[in-house]
Amino acid sequence: MTLRVNTPSKPYDVIVCGAGHAGCEAAIAASKQGADVLLLTGNLDTIAQMSCNPAIGGQGKGQIVREIDALGGEMALNADFTAIQFKLLNTSKGKAVQAPRAQCDKKAYQLRMKHVLEQQPNLTLFQAMVDGLIVQKSSCKGVTSSMGLHFYGKTVIVTTGTFLQASTHIGQSKSEGGRLGDHSAKGLSAHFIKHGIELRRFKTGTPPRLLGNSINFDGLDEQSGDEIPSKFAFYDSRSDSEMFHVEQNRRWAIKNNQVLGSNLVKCFLTSTTETTHKHINENLHLSPLYKGDIVGTGPRYCPSIEDKVVRFSNKDSHRIHLEPEGVNTDEWYINGLSTCLPFEIQQKVLKSIPGLENAKIIRPAYAVEYDYAPPTQLNKSLESLLIKSLFFAGQINGTSGYEEAAAQGLIAGINASRSSLGLDSLSIYRNEGYIGVLIDDLTTKGVTEPYRMFTSRAEHRLLFNHGSAEHRFLLKSEAYNLHSRSRRENIRNQLQTTDTWIKTLETTKAESGITYAHQIKSVSELEILFPESFHQLPRSVQDEVIYRITYDGYLKREIAAAKRIKNAENLEIPSSFSYNSLPGLRTECMEKLNQLKPSTLGQASRISGVNPADISIIHIYLERFTKLQKDEGD
């Protein structure tokens, strides 16, 4: 779609600023809702760029990708079609925490997503660097660009990733940019501050990239993909046109792309050595992290190699994963070796690692420092509490990871478009899925370091197995028109089939004389001779039936617990309710509650510094307060 005449009287419904993983999902989701969308990016050639590891999924993250698919997003399909290795993680543990992961072809992922955007109805792509907001009466009316162009919109979504006031560090070398050799968004930070939005600094990093033919793979541990791939998208409910919506509409023939979406490559495993650690310890004074040149907080769960060596000084080695970046390149990602040490030290470190003694660096490792906006300044729809019609999604909210960014982009895109069309917003609660946990954690607890999702963050994770996402979000899909009618109908039929087969297996006896359900709970699934008609079901339905029978008692207990918590979660805290006079409430808790002003008891319970004892006190006095108000009303 061409850039149209755009005036204050003829605004776009939604303007998305930034085309990373959050921006892509936001733009697609908003346009699917029927909104007229403009997607602005500083560089059309870096749309959906995988700046770090070209992998999607993993612990907690794989479940998020399946939820994105269940809510109408694109990431799952894009990963499946461009994957070069699939693995299901945690197979030795319970199915509740198993998660799909895929190594993707970096460029193929990027190009396919760009083509999705180009073909999306109601969506206009345009290359322009956003450098300011147009704000009138505390409401965002559009954005300005570095070219002097003004773009007007009913709503604006900011998905600028790591580019706000960004700087890259390699030893003493410092340059501007959200990626090495890329730009830095300067003007927007000043606009945010001008309009009262608080900004802080975070840091992230990336390892060196090596030339594959310079790596000695002999003797290294091979890591092959699973024989049967665990894909991200739900295919049994889709029609062919929904599955291959890009591939069928291409204007040119793709002859060499059919290899993607399968297990094509092997990854390898090596480790650091005592010599590696010696080199790092001797040169810590040259690292910007330890010199004080970088003030931003880095990710706890993806630390630099300097941090790992210092924090875990008792360990003799740390694992390093060697992962290819694509099938048409010999560039390799060295997972676990993120650093910002000087280039010559990076070379020394590599030479001390088995297999990398003669490896050639083709891109050095570096750190990125950037501005983010603490997400406690947002409501659950990801709209700013300070500026109406302004939404934030992705790393600007203090998160890390493509998956967390895409999930936020999806929700922000749906809600911005619905706001522009005068419709109610979509909320995902923490008892419904990992996306609900993510958004609730961000908007109520905030972040002190780049946030990433883990299964342990979800108190109801037993309910969130990755195979159940479509079933869990069916009512949302129907209420907010997130899927085609045929797909929603197929999901509903699958859900009914699942329920029917659970009852059948609970009441039908096998040849052993006990019910199939009893067998499922007591022996390996592979040992059970299921009825032939069960094997005719889609594999996704079989898996869900077995999962729900296996964890039947636990799931019922979780559902009951979630219901109790939900009742307390929804207990509203009136704006006139005062914490200052509550006996036994700690000062720290009182200060946090007065500052963040939670609207429900559930939100209050997840504020950092508020413990269960505080919640019990608030609950008691809140019920008294509510009863007193009701009596006075009567």
Secondary structure, DSSP 8 states (H G I E B T S, - for coil): ------BTTB-EEEEEE--SHHHHHHHHHHHHTT--EEEEES-GGGTT---S-SEEE-TTHHHHHHHHHHTT-SHHHHHHHHEEEEEEE-TTS-GGG-EEEEEE-HHHHHHHHHHHHHH-TTEEEEE--EEEEEEETTEEEEEEETTS-EEEEEEEEE--TT-BT-EEEETTEEEE-SSTTS--B-HHHHHHHHTT---EEEEEEE--EEEGGGS--TTSEEE---SS---SS--TT--HHHHSTTGGG-SS--SS-TT-SS----EEEEE--HHHHHHHHHTGGGSHHHHTS--SB--TTS--HHHHHHHTTT-S--EEEEEE--SS--EEEEET----S-HHHHHHHHHTSTT-TT--EEE--EEEEEEE--GGGB-TTSBBSSSBTEEE-SGGGTB-SHHHHHHHHHHHHHHHHHHHTT-------TTT-HHHHHHHIIIII--SS-B---GGG-TTGGGG-GGGHHHHTHHHHHHHT-S-HHHHHHHHHHHHHHHHHHHHHHH-B-TTSSBHHHHHHHS-GGG----HHHHTS-HHHHHHHHHHHHTHHHHHHHHHHHHHHHHHHT-B--TT--STT-TT--HHHHHHHHHH--SBHHHHHTSTT--HHHHHHHHHHHHHHHHHHHHHH-
